[in-house]
Amino acid sequence: MQHSLVRLGSSGEGKTDVPESEVPEAEVSQRKTTSKSFNPKTARAALAKKLTTTVAEVPVAEVPEAEVSQVAEVAVAEVPVAEVQVAEGSEMGGMKLDNMGQEDRDKVVQKIIDGFKVDSAKRGKQLLDKQKQERTEEEEAELQIKMRELLEGEGVDLSDTSVDIIEFVQKPMGDDPEVKYRTNKTLMMETFDRGDIQLLESSCTALLALKPEDTEVWRVLTHSRLRLKLWDAALDSARRWIAFEPRALGPRCAEAFALAGTQQDGRLLESRARFAQLFKEVEQLGDQASEATPELQECVWRVDELLEHRRNEEQKTLEDRKECLLSARPATVITGARPPHFFLPNFADSVGPIKVEYCDHEEFGGGQSHHKKLVLTEAVEAGDLLFVQSPLVFGAVEKVEDADRMSEALATAVTTSPRAAILVDILSDDGPVDEHLLEAICDPNVVRKAGVWTKDPEAMIKHIEVCEKVLDRSQLFTGRGYSGIWTLAAMARHSCAPSANYTCFGDVLVARAARPLKAGDEITFGFFDAYGILDLRRQAALEKCGGFWCKCPRCEAESNFDPRVETANLKLRAKFIASSSRVNAIQEELTFKMEAKKKEMEKRYEAMSNTDEGEKFQEGLMGLADRFRNLNGEQVTDDDIADLQDYMPEMKEQELVKVPQDLVNDVMGAMLAFEEEIQAIGLSEQHMHWITASNLMYYGETLVLLRLRSDLEGQRQLVDRMLAGIAGTAPGCFEHQRLAVFLWEVAAQCEDPGLTSKIGKVKDTELVPKERELIRQCLRIRYGDLDPVEEEAAMARVSCSGSEMDENWMWEITWCIGRAPETMSGRGPGGKISPFFGPTVLV
């Protein structure tokens, strides 16, 4: 492998070497490449090799620049420019070069090059003169022209300057095993720090084969398995780690986490005993372990919850009840009392009255690229739990390339965990549904009889194809760019008018009925935005979840609507297109002023950040919901509301931009005319709701104009119609919550413009009871029954949310694939959740 260096000099004199890594490959003649189109088969083969080879086998070209010096170094590339540049007026070894003759200059330059050669030899490198490369004069001239064009393009002054090329040949690391081990370990740690935990299994295993006593590698391997939820494998590596550090806190905590993660009865008891013992030991250390003590206590409490849940599940089985049980109140997460934990689930797995059936692609009722569907076995009410489940894989997907991490993680899981292997077998199977399928999904003791999938390189290519297929049609996206695969949700079908909704607390998915359902009804979810027109929704269905043709009731009904509906839609669209230039100008001006306002607020915050006022403000931001932690059914007092007002957005907004009244009249007139035309057609109420949801974008643009005009009554009327459309289409979704809370705020201002009644109460009587009841209904669909204090906390969180997301908008989930573990989840004023406790606390 060769590395070219560009060397600059004045008339062949002093030289400055530039690493080729800073020169685009297209500009270096020695690296002529032919552009090829992407080949999935080749890519899978490369990925299979990456997942099955050790770090030592990775070519140096693939090693990050920071590690190259430990593998094979390029001499001149590591020497500062100041040490090699010989220019007019410079001094070298006490010699002035200003008036030196050409022959003397050449001697100085040669002396420098000889020094490079000696230094290269000492560090295991070779420096070759360009004369030995057998380039013709024409090739040399062509190369110098290319280098000159490149450097001039970078702004380098090349007047009276020649361009020469020095070739460096890289030597291998040699046979020193210690050097190889250190290099591979460095690469392994870099992989861990990047969050590519799915790639650590093979590299850690290879390192431990050479040095089984290296506890740092055991820590990384165990930590990565815990983050991938490979509980059995994590338990095995944690216990091997303990063998080398039997008194250290880190491996013992890891063992307890792995035991709890399985959610098996016997192992939960063992985990509880481990955490209790660790808490007792750490508590005796006092201030030396002040951060670990409360976290270990919380671990004990959370395992107690899991144990209580297991007892309730056993009792449910004895009584032959089919209800889904929640191991903790969702309000504890909503209010900030307990954020998502790194390894312990917020809620234990549980399944309600559902079953899995075979389903053909052409079957009416929804759409899917697999051959399964979820069906109810008992009647349920809106808001009733359907199932709670931890993910098979979970990670951050912010860029298109990040999807590769998820398929790699699946491949790692199926070749490491028999439990993960059987779940992927189930998701990839399109055959008839086995009668014991649900039992296999729900029982953590059920594993693949044949064990894990083989790691044979040829078989891995096929494994990756299967994992990509499963990921493509089963992946669900949550707030803040996270995604995962939840086995039960992956077997449901999509509908643009779903019968159920799901929300994620950390990485645990909680599914509830969105409307009253009877036995035999299908459970469907909205797996992507259902607020567009029919053509856009069907196009999205073809591009997402493996690709399918949506045959849900809404899509089928809209495809057969009276032609007058489409005519009305086109008129509305044309009116907004005609007004788009004026609306866009207002939006751009608003964006500019909002950005200026944001910067002003940042300056004010920075100025007060070190004052008592700043500390109070920060506590309010971090612990808004913690102020309402009296979750005992107590009524919210006026003092509570007064505290809350300090941190709620201002109800009376400052006018930022001017909105012409004629523009508002135009768009409002278009909306009213559209609604009158639709009503004249004589559609059902349900169909009217679907049409409203399909045109939600135009309603939203109109609402923005009304807000800028401070037209409270107009906002109230418009949001009331929007809310009815969303509640009739996708009840319980996050947009449903936001509109319900916004309607309540606007209605309260209409009834009491001065808000003298403490936001909604006058002598213990609700100011706008109808709107408040609408909030309760949508909160119950999403969270179940909440008491008044929990309602206030949930409303505050929704009101402070800046965009349509799920509950994860408030958390940074740092333990998942693609995230670095050093960043920890915030807990409000109470501190932080430690992802891992250091191994030296109990030395």
Secondary structure, 3 states (H helix, E strand, C coil): CEEEEEEEECCCCCCEEEEHHHCCHHHCHHHCCCCCCCCHHHHHHHHHHHHHCCHHHCCHHHCCHHHHHHHCCCHHHHCCHHHHCCCCCCEECCEECCCCCHHHHHHHHHHHHHHHHHHHHHCCCEEECHHHHCCCHHHHHHHHHHHHHHHHHCCCCCCCCEEEEEEEECCCCCCCHHHHHHHHHHHHHHHHHHCCHHHHHHHHHHHHHHCCCCHHHHHHHHHHHHHCCCHHHHHHHHHHHHHHCCCCHHHHHHHHHHHHHCCCHHHHHHHHHHHHHHHHHHHCCHHHHCCHHHHHHHHHHHHHHHHHHHHHHHHHHHCCCCCCCCCCCCHHHHCCCCCCCCCCCCCCCEECCEEEEECCCCCCCCECCCCEEEEECCCECCCCEEEEECCCEEEECCCCCHHHHHHHHHHHHHCCCHHHHHHHHHHHCCCCCCCCHHHHHHCCCCCCCCCCCCCCHHHHHHHHHHHHHHHHHHCEECHHHEEEECHHHHCCEECCCCCEEEEEECCEEEEEECCCECCCCEEEECCCCCCCCHHHHHHHHHHCCCCCCCCCHHHHHHCCCCHHHHHHHHHHHHHHHHHHHHHHHHHHHHHHHHHHHHHHHHHHHHHHCCCHHHHHHHHHHHCCHHHHCCCCCCCCCHHHHHHHHCCCCCCCCCCCCCCCHHHHHHHHHHHHHHHHHHHHHCCCHHHHHHHHHHCHHHHHHHHHHHHHCCCHHHHHHHHHHHHHHHHHHCCCCHHHHHHHHHHHHHHHHHHCCCCCCCCCEECCEECCHHHHHHHHHHHHHHHCCCCHHHHHHHHHHHHHCCCCCCHHHHCCCCCCECCCCCCCCECHHHCECCCCCCCCCCC
